[in-house]
């Protein structure tokens, strides 16, 4: 019997028992759909984070008191070790780092803002040196960014996000209007273009004021975040080393002592995030792999039932000259077809899920191009592994005994 004939017979058998075949494939369908969907979501998250979170300019990194902390012990160690960064630290970096093209800094606080009957809670109020708006680029929707002389003279002006404009100035052009921050009137000179949300948190709920004004309103106890732009992105590592040397000297750290500050780059944030998502995907594969194993066991059991049901057919085929390998081939092909049909349905479900996510959520889920081929290989392996035992059992049936079966 050739492969084409065996495939035709396998398809006829599967079609004759459509409902049973579908129920048999549920484990494989769920497993393949889950793995591919999980990968599509993770790739979408990686792209989402790269676009939304790591929005520093080219060759830019930040120096801050606390970096990325992933557990409680790291937090306690950082609290004990890391000291707040002060304006003098920022001045030292600006004055002593020759490879730094631009140095700016900011400090963050929060405030509840109110204008008439309109109120907006927990607004991020950042005191900045104007270079921040160029190093970490913000698109200007209306008005302008803050100017250096406004920071030098302590002029009470503000550059606001879209949420502040919509909630406090509905239907009104906010440029030239005033906000009150801690009782101090601040004139709005610029409106940022809308950025949207990140993991459910708005990126437009902010007010940026000159650093000197922030110091006057909130004091000087908060740690700065210093942003540095290298003269050339290819020299960023050299600039990082230069900044680290300047700050370690200022903080009187001995050789061998850990830095009492952290340096973050876009690449570092993305690498950490991708490392986390790889771990999540590995765990997901392990969990979903159980579904595939269960699906394979169900396929094996159904094939064993099929062998019993078709015992007389097997006896007739052997009586007219079918060899053991012909019987093995027939049942193996049927097992592989069952598994691959389940994989195809799983791929279709995953593709549909990715399309729905792209259409109705901000998450750019990316359906992997390798998914159909990988699913085919996995399902073929499942079909062979779990189909070989029923196939061999069918092939070893005695033709005389098989023909006697009713």
N, C-alpha and C positions, 0 to 999 in steps of 0.2 A: 504493500500500500504506500503510495507516495504522500508527501506532506499535504498537497492540495486536497486530496481526497479525505485525509484524516481531519483536516481543518473543516471541511464541509460537514463531515459527520459530527464533529464537535459542536459546530454552530447549530446544527439541527437538534442535538441533544439539549443544548442550553436553551434554545427557543421553545422547545417542547415543555420545558419546566421553568418558565419565565419568572414566576413569583418566587419559587424556591431559589433560583439562581440569584435574583436580586437580593433576597434576604441573606443569602450566603456571602454576598459581596459587601455588606454594610460595614464590616470591620475595615476592609481595604479602602472603601470609599472614604470613610471618616478619617482614616490614618493619612492617606495621600492628601486629601483636602486640607486637613489640619496642618500638616508640615508645610505645604506650599503657601497656604494663607499666612501662617506664622512668619515665614521668610519674607513674604511680600510686605507684611506690616512692619517688620523690623527694618527692612530696607527703606520703606517709606519714612519710618521714624528717624533713621540715620540722615536721610536727606532733609527732613523737616528740621532736625536739630542743627544741621550744618547751615541751613538758610536762616533760621529764626534766632538761634542762640549765639552761634559763633559768628557774629557780624562785625568783628574787628576789621579794620582796613589792612591793606597789604603791609607785611613787615611790622605788625603791631603786636605788642604784648602788654600785659598789665602786672603791676606789682601791688600786692595787697597783704593785709595782715593774715587773713585766712584764705587758703586755697580751697581745693575740692576735698571735702571731708566725707569719708564713707562709713565711719563707725564712731561709737561713743569715745573709745580710747584715743583715737586721733584728735577728737575735739578737745578732750581734757588736756592732752599733751600740747596742742596748739595754744590753748588758753594760758597754760603755764609758761610756755616758751616764747611765743610771738608777742612782740610789743607793738603798740599802735604806731602807724606811720604818720609822721608830722610834716608840716610844710617845709621845715628845714631839710628833711630827707628828700623831698621833691626838688628843692632848690639845688641840693648837692648833685642829684642825678642830672638835672638840667645843665649845671655849670661844669661838671667834671667828665661827662660822657661825650667824648668827641664824636663817636659813631652814631649818636642819637640825633636824628634830624628834627624831632619835635618831642617835647615832654609837656604833658598837661596832667591835671589831677582833679579829683572830685571827691565829695563826701556826701553821704546819703542820710536822709532823715525821712520821717513821714509826718503828714498833717491832715486834718480834716478841713476841707475848704467849703465855704458857704458864700453864696451870692444871692441875696434876696431869699426867695423860697426854695432855691436850688441848693443842693448839698452833695458833696462827693467825699466819701470817707477813705482814709488810708491812702492818700495820694503820696507818691514818692517825690520828695522835695530834695533836689540835688544842688549842692553848691559846687560850681565848676569854674575852672579857668577856661576861657572861650575855645582854646585849642582842642578841647574834648570833642566839640561838635564837628571838628575836621578829622581828627584821628579816628574816632568812632562815628563814621558819617551818618548824619541825619538828613533826610530829604526835607527841604523847606516847602510847605504847602502854601504859606502866606507869610508876608513880613520878612524878617531876617533873623540870623543867629545873633548871639551876644557878641559884643565887641570888646577888645582888650582894655580900652580906656574905661569901660563900665566896671570892670573888675578892679582896676587900679583906683578908681575914685569911689567905689562902693555905691554905684548908681542902682537903685532898686528897680530892676527890669526883669522880665521873665520870658523864657521860651517854653511853650507848653505843648503837651500831647493832645491827640485828637479827642480822647475821652473827656479831658478837662473842658475843652471847647464845647463839645456836644452837651455835656451835663450842666455846666454853669452858664453857658452862653447860647442856649438853644435858639436857632434861627437868627443869631446876631453875629456880625463880624467881631471877633474878640480883639483884633489888633487895635491897640490904643486904649483898650479898656483896662480896668484895675482889678487886681485880686488883693485880698488881705491875708497875709501869712503871719500868724502870731501877732495880729493887730497892726502889722506894718503894711501900708499900701504898696503894691508892686505893679508896675505898668507892663502889660504884655506887648512884646515887640515882634514875636515870631510864633508861628504855628507849624509843628512838624507834620509831615505826611503820615497817614495812618499805616501802622505796621501790623495790626491784628493781634491775635493772642498766641501764646505759646503754652501748650498743654493746659489750656483753660485759664491761663493767667494773662491779663491784658498787658501789652507792651506800650500802650498809649496813655497810661494813667500816671503822668509825670509832669513836674514843673521844674525847670532848670533856671537857677538864679546865679548871679556872680558869687564866686567863692567868698569874697570879702563880705558880701551881704549875709551869706549863710553863717559866717563866723559871728557876725553881730547878733543874729537872731538865735542861733543854737549853741554858741560857745565853741570851744576848741578841743573838746574831749574826744570827739569821734576820730577814728583812724581814716586816713586818706586811701584812695585807690589811685595809684599813679599809672598813667598810660604813656607808653614810650613807642615811638615809631623810628625804626632804623632807617639810615640813609638809603639802604638797599635791602630788599627782602632776603637776598642771598647772604647778607652779613648779619642777619638777625641773631644768630647764635653768638657771634662776637659781641654784639651789643648787649645781649643778656649777660654774658660773662662780665662785661664792663660794669653794668649796673649792679650786679651781685657783688663785685669787688668794692664798689663805692659804698654800698649800704653795709656790708660786713665791716668795713673800716670805721664807718660812722657809729656802728653799734658795738664796736670793740669786741668782735667775736674772734676767738683764737682759732688757729688751724685745727681742723678736726671737729669743731663744734658745728651743729646743724644751723642752717639759716633760721633767723627768727622772723622771716617773712616768706611769702610764696609768690612765685612767678607763674602766670598762666598765659598760654598761647591758644589760638584757635585750634591748631593741630593737636595740642595736648588735650583740650576739652573733647574734641571729636574722637581721639584715640581712646580716651577713657570711656566715652559713651559706647563706642563700637565694641570695646572689650566687654562691657556689661551686656550688650545685646547678643554678643556671641555666646556668652554664658547662658543667657535666657534661651537662646535657640538650641544650645546643646541639651539643656534640661528638657525643652519641648520635644526634641527628637527622641529622647529616652522615654518620655511619658507616652508620646504618640506611637513610638515603636511597639509598645505593648499592644496597642490597638491593631497594628499590622500583624503581630504574632498571633493574636486572637483570631484575626481574619484568616490567616493562613491555616490555623488549626481547624476552623470551620470549613474551609475549602477541603481540607484532607478528609474530614468526617463525611462531608457530602459526597466526595468522590468514592469513599468506601461504601456508602449507601448505594451509589450508582453502580458500583461493581456487583453488589448483591442483586440489584434489580436487573442487571443486564447479564447475569451469569449464563443463561441459555444462549443469548446472542454471542457471547464470547466462545461458548462451546461450539456453536455452528461455524463461527469464523475459523476456529482452530481445525475443525473437521474438514473444512474445504481448503486448508493449506496455509492459514495465517501463522506466521512465526511469532515467537515470544516478543521479539523486538517490535513487530507490527502492533501488537496489543499495547506494549509499553508506550510506543509513540502516540497511539490514539488517545490514551488516557492522559499522558503528559501534555499533549497539545490542548486537550479540553481544560485541564487545570490551569495552564498558562493563559489560555483565552479568558477564562473566568476572571483570573486575577487582573489581567490587562484591561478588561472591560471595566472592572471596578476602579482601576487607576485612571482610566479615561474620564469616567464620571466624576471622580475626585478632582481631577485637573479642571474640568468644566466648572465645578462648584467654586474652586479657588479663584479661577479667572473672573467669575461673576462677582465674587465677594470683593476682589480687588477693584473691579470696575465700580461697584456700588460705593466703596470707600472713597474713591477718587471723585465720584459725582456728588456725594452728599456730606462729606466731611472735609476739613482742611488737610487731612493726612494724605500725602501723595504716595499711596501704596503702589509698589512697583512689582508687577507680575514678572517672575524670573523667566528668561528665555530658555534656560536649561531645564525647566520643570518637566515638560513633556518627555524629554529623553531620559531624565533621571527617574521619572515615574515608571516609564517603560522598563528600564533596567531593574528597578526594585520589584516591580510586579512580576516580571519574568523570573527573577530569582525566587520570589515567594511561590510562584506556580511550580517551579521545578522542585524546590526543597520540600514543599508540602504535598506535591503530587506524585513524587517518585514511589512512595510506599504503596498507595492504592494501585498505581500502574503496575508495579512488580507483582502485587498480590493478584491482580487480574491476569497477568501473563503466566503465572504459575498454576492457574486452575487446570485441573485434569479435564480434558475435553469430554471423556465419557461421563464423568460425574456432572459436569456442567450441562450436558445434553439431557440428563435425567431430571434436572431442576424444573419444577413447575412454577 
